[in-house]
Amino acid sequence: MNKFERMKTEKDPLKINMEFSRFAKEGWESISEDDVQRLKWFGWFLRVPTPGYFMIRVRVPNGFTYSHQIRVLADISKRFGNGVIDLTTRMAIELRNLKIENIEEIHRLMDDVGLTSMQTGLDNVRNIMGCPVAGLHPKELLDASPIVQGLTEKILNNPAFTNLPRKVNVAITGCPDNCIHSESQDLALVPALHGDGDNPIAGFNVMAGGKLGSGGYRIASSLDIFVLPEEAIELCSVVIAIYNEFGDRESRTTNRLGFLIDEWGVDRFRFELVKRLQRSLPRAGEDYRNKAHKDHIGIYRQRQPLMNYVGLKVTVGRMQASDLTDIADQAEKYGDGKIRLTANQGFIIPNVSDNKLGAFLEEPLIKKFPYNPVPVHRNLVSCVGNDYCGLATIETKSRAVEIADKLSSSMESAGPISMHWSGCPASCGNHLLADIGFLGKRAKYNGKTVEAVDVFMGGRAGPNPKKAVKVLENVPCEHLPSLLEWVIPYHAREKMHIDKGARKAKKKAKKKEAEMEASVQ
């Protein structure tokens, strides 16, 4: 039994909140190492680079939040922290430099506005992702946000989902625009149409076993299953239950869901699902997603008449508490107080009417967080880096911004390109999903140890996912601007796709296969 499994058997981590009062009185140094780990079940992370100070990760299902909620987070950050806010690539919000002495007051403030940090760390189902413009997108197949919310309510504070072999990342979307990198998820439901004729049924295809850390990018396997919206929560729950029962609890490095699927194979995993659900499962339908990735940054028409949503980019996801307050002000002034977070570290203000749009675009907020960022900033993503994370080997956020700024003037004519930074192999910056990805490390250069990166190219999620390939090693960060000035203009972004003829052929082949199976039976 590894130390984490031992720690979980000795004391239920979900009951660590019973110790909050004692921790607040006795201080951070009184907390045992096991309890430091258990605190992660409530989203509290003691950071090695900042001894005595915690980061708290706040759950934001589907990226949906409201002005009154982020005002409270801004207030907590200013009163109890250092005013630094980070938007994550899982649509969560992180506050920094908090003291354990204030843990009870911080949770009371969040509870009052319906926010929680519960189960945002260690062996839990993490923040469930969905399309940030669900319910607004004119071309979405269906609004999956109620499913995200329903599954979130089912897993929170539920012992059946709080002692998993390892973390589980889930994404559920009805969006055609590949906005949440579903292929990197342990479990993903993506929009699909099932059935021939003029009235196909709308639902989801199911994928499982995707991951980025623990050995690199494993593209999620298709389970060849189509599920209806009303069946989605049950199916997700059973997938997680199978992993909970059969996932490896010995090795922390080889126990994600993808390793179980590799061991069993998709057929056995599907068989186990059918057995537990006690019903047959339809084969996968036709993937409704487009080939291209869209991030919803920009100005777009909503399905609601005379309404628009405005997506704004936060460079590498870092902002100040005062920025959160400003966002809340603008969301109330020009929208209806709703705010949505994106998977590429941006935010969206929806429900801006036509007659308010012009005035909104003149606000100072738009200058700081543009809706039309230059190409090298638009898809720039970074993990936290070693200023706050003890795992990171280099400082990523400031380095990413510095290099992008140097490139922005010389690369104005460059097309859209994604550049993602991860400070360590945990891959929190999703570097293996980017056109160009950087993995931080320390390397020898001219007899000195310097901050450096390995460079990866060609990664992507979506209907035609691809693993990034390492093309360069141990590149000193100081050399990256000149290197990228040569690389970016010649980087081919053409994506493989299935044309309409191939789609029809694929559909015909599936139909023939089904007929053959029926004849055999």
MORASUL-V122791 format. One record per residue. N is the residue number from 1. OMEGA is omega in whole degrees, 0 to 359 (NA if undefined). NEAR is the number of other ideal C-beta (glycine too) atoms within 8 Angstrom. Layout:
n->[N & N]
omega->[OMEGA & OMEGA]
near->[NEAR & NEAR]
This chain:
n->[1 & 2 & 3 & 4 & 5 & 6 & 7 & 8 & 9 & 10 & 11 & 12 & 13 & 14 & 15 & 16 & 17 & 18 & 19 & 20 & 21 & 22 & 23 & 24 & 25 & 26 & 27 & 28 & 29 & 30 & 31 & 32 & 33 & 34 & 35 & 36 & 37 & 38 & 39 & 40 & 41 & 42 & 43 & 44 & 45 & 46 & 47 & 48 & 49 & 50 & 51 & 52 & 53 & 54 & 55 & 56 & 57 & 58 & 59 & 60 & 61 & 62 & 63 & 64 & 65 & 66 & 67 & 68 & 69 & 70 & 71 & 72 & 73 & 74 & 75 & 76 & 77 & 78 & 79 & 80 & 81 & 82 & 83 & 84 & 85 & 86 & 87 & 88 & 89 & 90 & 91 & 92 & 93 & 94 & 95 & 96 & 97 & 98 & 99 & 100 & 101 & 102 & 103 & 104 & 105 & 106 & 107 & 108 & 109 & 110 & 111 & 112 & 113 & 114 & 115 & 116 & 117 & 118 & 119 & 120 & 121 & 122 & 123 & 124 & 125 & 126 & 127 & 128 & 129 & 130 & 131 & 132 & 133 & 134 & 135 & 136 & 137 & 138 & 139 & 140 & 141 & 142 & 143 & 144 & 145 & 146 & 147 & 148 & 149 & 150 & 151 & 152 & 153 & 154 & 155 & 156 & 157 & 158 & 159 & 160 & 161 & 162 & 163 & 164 & 165 & 166 & 167 & 168 & 169 & 170 & 171 & 172 & 173 & 174 & 175 & 176 & 177 & 178 & 179 & 180 & 181 & 182 & 183 & 184 & 185 & 186 & 187 & 188 & 189 & 190 & 191 & 192 & 193 & 194 & 195 & 196 & 197 & 198 & 199 & 200 & 201 & 202 & 203 & 204 & 205 & 206 & 207 & 208 & 209 & 210 & 211 & 212 & 213 & 214 & 215 & 216 & 217 & 218 & 219 & 220 & 221 & 222 & 223 & 224 & 225 & 226 & 227 & 228 & 229 & 230 & 231 & 232 & 233 & 234 & 235 & 236 & 237 & 238 & 239 & 240 & 241 & 242 & 243 & 244 & 245 & 246 & 247 & 248 & 249 & 250 & 251 & 252 & 253 & 254 & 255 & 256 & 257 & 258 & 259 & 260 & 261 & 262 & 263 & 264 & 265 & 266 & 267 & 268 & 269 & 270 & 271 & 272 & 273 & 274 & 275 & 276 & 277 & 278 & 279 & 280 & 281 & 282 & 283 & 284 & 285 & 286 & 287 & 288 & 289 & 290 & 291 & 292 & 293 & 294 & 295 & 296 & 297 & 298 & 299 & 300 & 301 & 302 & 303 & 304 & 305 & 306 & 307 & 308 & 309 & 310 & 311 & 312 & 313 & 314 & 315 & 316 & 317 & 318 & 319 & 320 & 321 & 322 & 323 & 324 & 325 & 326 & 327 & 328 & 329 & 330 & 331 & 332 & 333 & 334 & 335 & 336 & 337 & 338 & 339 & 340 & 341 & 342 & 343 & 344 & 345 & 346 & 347 & 348 & 349 & 350 & 351 & 352 & 353 & 354 & 355 & 356 & 357 & 358 & 359 & 360 & 361 & 362 & 363 & 364 & 365 & 366 & 367 & 368 & 369 & 370 & 371 & 372 & 373 & 374 & 375 & 376 & 377 & 378 & 379 & 380 & 381 & 382 & 383 & 384 & 385 & 386 & 387 & 388 & 389 & 390 & 391 & 392 & 393 & 394 & 395 & 396 & 397 & 398 & 399 & 400 & 401 & 402 & 403 & 404 & 405 & 406 & 407 & 408 & 409 & 410 & 411 & 412 & 413 & 414 & 415 & 416 & 417 & 418 & 419 & 420 & 421 & 422 & 423 & 424 & 425 & 426 & 427 & 428 & 429 & 430 & 431 & 432 & 433 & 434 & 435 & 436 & 437 & 438 & 439 & 440 & 441 & 442 & 443 & 444 & 445 & 446 & 447 & 448 & 449 & 450 & 451 & 452 & 453 & 454 & 455 & 456 & 457 & 458 & 459 & 460 & 461 & 462 & 463 & 464 & 465 & 466 & 467 & 468 & 469 & 470 & 471 & 472 & 473 & 474 & 475 & 476 & 477 & 478 & 479 & 480 & 481 & 482 & 483 & 484 & 485 & 486 & 487 & 488 & 489 & 490 & 491 & 492 & 493 & 494 & 495 & 496 & 497 & 498 & 499 & 500 & 501 & 502 & 503 & 504 & 505 & 506 & 507 & 508 & 509 & 510 & 511 & 512 & 513 & 514 & 515 & 516 & 517 & 518 & 519 & 520 & 521]
omega->[179 & 189 & 179 & 178 & 177 & 181 & 182 & 180 & 182 & 179 & 180 & 182 & 182 & 178 & 181 & 178 & 176 & 181 & 186 & 183 & 180 & 179 & 182 & 181 & 188 & 177 & 188 & 183 & 179 & 185 & 179 & 179 & 178 & 179 & 173 & 178 & 181 & 178 & 179 & 175 & 176 & 172 & 180 & 186 & 174 & 187 & 182 & 181 & 181 & 184 & 179 & 183 & 183 & 165 & 174 & 180 & 186 & 182 & 177 & 184 & 180 & 183 & 184 & 175 & 187 & 184 & 182 & 178 & 182 & 171 & 179 & 178 & 176 & 179 & 178 & 182 & 181 & 184 & 189 & 183 & 181 & 176 & 180 & 180 & 175 & 171 & 184 & 177 & 172 & 176 & 176 & 180 & 179 & 176 & 191 & 175 & 177 & 179 & 182 & 180 & 184 & 188 & 182 & 180 & 180 & 179 & 177 & 180 & 179 & 179 & 183 & 181 & 175 & 177 & 177 & 172 & 185 & 173 & 175 & 177 & 180 & 201 & 185 & 166 & 184 & 181 & 184 & 185 & 174 & 179 & 183 & 178 & 175 & 182 & 180 & 187 & 182 & 186 & 179 & 179 & 177 & 178 & 184 & 185 & 176 & 178 & 176 & 181 & 180 & 178 & 177 & 180 & 181 & 186 & 186 & 178 & 181 & 184 & 180 & 185 & 187 & 176 & 180 & 177 & 179 & 181 & 175 & 176 & 184 & 173 & 180 & 186 & 172 & 186 & 179 & 195 & 176 & 188 & 186 & 176 & 186 & 184 & 178 & 186 & 172 & 179 & 181 & 173 & 184 & 188 & 181 & 175 & 183 & 177 & 178 & 176 & 186 & 184 & 177 & 182 & 178 & 178 & 185 & 161 & 186 & 175 & 180 & 174 & 177 & 177 & 176 & 177 & 176 & 175 & 174 & 186 & 168 & 180 & 182 & 179 & 171 & 175 & 180 & 182 & 170 & 182 & 177 & 180 & 182 & 179 & 191 & 183 & 179 & 181 & 179 & 181 & 181 & 176 & 180 & 180 & 178 & 178 & 181 & 183 & 189 & 179 & 182 & 178 & 180 & 183 & 179 & 184 & 181 & 184 & 171 & 182 & 180 & 179 & 177 & 179 & 176 & 181 & 185 & 194 & 183 & 184 & 180 & 180 & 179 & 178 & 179 & 177 & 181 & 181 & 183 & 179 & 179 & 174 & 177 & 181 & 179 & 175 & 184 & 177 & 180 & 181 & 183 & 186 & 173 & 178 & 189 & 173 & 173 & 186 & 180 & 171 & 184 & 179 & 185 & 172 & 173 & 174 & 177 & 184 & 174 & 181 & 181 & 167 & 183 & 179 & 185 & 184 & 172 & 185 & 184 & 172 & 184 & 177 & 178 & 179 & 179 & 176 & 177 & 179 & 179 & 178 & 178 & 179 & 183 & 179 & 178 & 183 & 187 & 178 & 179 & 178 & 179 & 179 & 181 & 181 & 180 & 180 & 179 & 174 & 173 & 176 & 185 & 171 & 182 & 173 & 173 & 184 & 180 & 185 & 176 & 188 & 182 & 180 & 179 & 183 & 176 & 182 & 177 & 179 & 183 & 177 & 182 & 181 & 190 & 173 & 180 & 183 & 177 & 188 & 184 & 176 & 188 & 181 & 176 & 184 & 179 & 169 & 186 & 183 & 190 & 174 & 178 & 183 & 182 & 179 & 184 & 181 & 179 & 174 & 189 & 188 & 182 & 178 & 179 & 180 & 181 & 182 & 178 & 178 & 179 & 182 & 190 & 181 & 182 & 184 & 184 & 183 & 181 & 177 & 180 & 180 & 181 & 175 & 184 & 181 & 171 & 182 & 180 & 182 & 175 & 170 & 180 & 177 & 178 & 185 & 181 & 178 & 190 & 170 & 176 & 181 & 182 & 176 & 185 & 178 & 172 & 182 & 177 & 176 & 182 & 177 & 180 & 174 & 185 & 173 & 184 & 179 & 160 & 184 & 179 & 180 & 169 & 180 & 175 & 170 & 180 & 184 & 178 & 185 & 181 & 176 & 175 & 181 & 176 & 182 & 180 & 178 & 170 & 179 & 177 & 182 & 181 & 180 & 187 & 182 & 181 & 178 & 184 & 176 & 177 & 187 & 190 & 182 & 184 & 181 & 181 & 181 & 181 & 183 & 174 & 178 & 176 & 181 & 185 & 179 & 180 & 178 & 180 & 179 & 179 & 180 & 180 & 180 & 179 & 180 & 180 & 178 & 179 & 179 & 179 & 178 & 181 & 181 & 179 & 180 & NA]
near->[6 & 9 & 5 & 10 & 9 & 9 & 12 & 11 & 6 & 6 & 9 & 7 & 14 & 9 & 7 & 13 & 8 & 5 & 8 & 11 & 7 & 8 & 14 & 11 & 6 & 7 & 8 & 10 & 5 & 7 & 11 & 5 & 5 & 9 & 11 & 9 & 11 & 11 & 13 & 12 & 14 & 11 & 15 & 14 & 11 & 10 & 12 & 6 & 8 & 9 & 4 & 6 & 11 & 13 & 13 & 12 & 13 & 15 & 14 & 12 & 11 & 15 & 13 & 9 & 11 & 8 & 13 & 9 & 11 & 15 & 11 & 13 & 16 & 14 & 10 & 14 & 16 & 10 & 6 & 10 & 13 & 6 & 9 & 12 & 17 & 11 & 15 & 13 & 11 & 9 & 14 & 14 & 14 & 13 & 13 & 15 & 9 & 16 & 9 & 12 & 6 & 10 & 12 & 9 & 8 & 12 & 12 & 8 & 11 & 14 & 9 & 7 & 9 & 6 & 11 & 10 & 13 & 10 & 14 & 13 & 10 & 9 & 10 & 14 & 11 & 12 & 11 & 13 & 16 & 16 & 16 & 16 & 15 & 15 & 8 & 10 & 13 & 6 & 4 & 14 & 10 & 9 & 8 & 17 & 12 & 7 & 13 & 14 & 10 & 9 & 15 & 11 & 7 & 10 & 12 & 9 & 5 & 8 & 7 & 6 & 12 & 14 & 8 & 14 & 9 & 10 & 11 & 13 & 13 & 14 & 14 & 15 & 16 & 12 & 15 & 11 & 12 & 15 & 13 & 11 & 11 & 15 & 12 & 15 & 14 & 15 & 15 & 15 & 15 & 12 & 17 & 15 & 11 & 10 & 8 & 5 & 5 & 2 & 5 & 10 & 9 & 11 & 14 & 14 & 13 & 15 & 16 & 15 & 14 & 16 & 14 & 11 & 7 & 10 & 7 & 9 & 12 & 10 & 9 & 15 & 10 & 9 & 12 & 7 & 13 & 14 & 13 & 8 & 11 & 4 & 8 & 16 & 10 & 8 & 13 & 13 & 10 & 11 & 13 & 14 & 10 & 13 & 14 & 12 & 6 & 7 & 14 & 9 & 8 & 6 & 7 & 6 & 6 & 8 & 13 & 13 & 14 & 14 & 12 & 14 & 13 & 8 & 6 & 10 & 8 & 11 & 6 & 8 & 14 & 12 & 8 & 10 & 15 & 11 & 7 & 9 & 10 & 5 & 5 & 4 & 11 & 9 & 9 & 12 & 14 & 9 & 10 & 10 & 12 & 8 & 9 & 8 & 9 & 8 & 12 & 15 & 12 & 8 & 9 & 10 & 6 & 13 & 7 & 7 & 3 & 5 & 13 & 11 & 16 & 15 & 16 & 14 & 14 & 12 & 11 & 13 & 13 & 10 & 10 & 8 & 14 & 9 & 11 & 15 & 11 & 9 & 14 & 15 & 9 & 13 & 14 & 10 & 7 & 12 & 12 & 7 & 10 & 13 & 14 & 14 & 14 & 16 & 13 & 10 & 14 & 15 & 13 & 15 & 16 & 14 & 11 & 13 & 9 & 7 & 4 & 9 & 13 & 6 & 8 & 14 & 10 & 6 & 9 & 5 & 10 & 12 & 5 & 7 & 11 & 10 & 12 & 4 & 10 & 8 & 12 & 13 & 11 & 11 & 13 & 14 & 15 & 14 & 14 & 13 & 17 & 12 & 9 & 10 & 13 & 7 & 7 & 14 & 10 & 15 & 11 & 19 & 15 & 9 & 13 & 14 & 11 & 8 & 12 & 13 & 7 & 9 & 13 & 11 & 6 & 7 & 13 & 8 & 3 & 9 & 5 & 7 & 13 & 11 & 15 & 16 & 19 & 17 & 17 & 13 & 7 & 9 & 14 & 11 & 15 & 15 & 15 & 14 & 15 & 15 & 12 & 15 & 18 & 17 & 12 & 15 & 10 & 8 & 9 & 7 & 10 & 3 & 4 & 6 & 6 & 11 & 11 & 14 & 13 & 12 & 13 & 16 & 11 & 9 & 14 & 11 & 10 & 13 & 10 & 10 & 9 & 8 & 10 & 14 & 7 & 8 & 6 & 8 & 6 & 10 & 12 & 11 & 12 & 5 & 8 & 12 & 9 & 7 & 11 & 11 & 11 & 8 & 9 & 13 & 8 & 6 & 10 & 4 & 8 & 3 & 9 & 4 & 7 & 8 & 6 & 5 & 6 & 8 & 10 & 8 & 8 & 9 & 10 & 8 & 8 & 9 & 9 & 8 & 8 & 9 & 8 & 8 & 8 & 7 & 6 & 5 & 4]
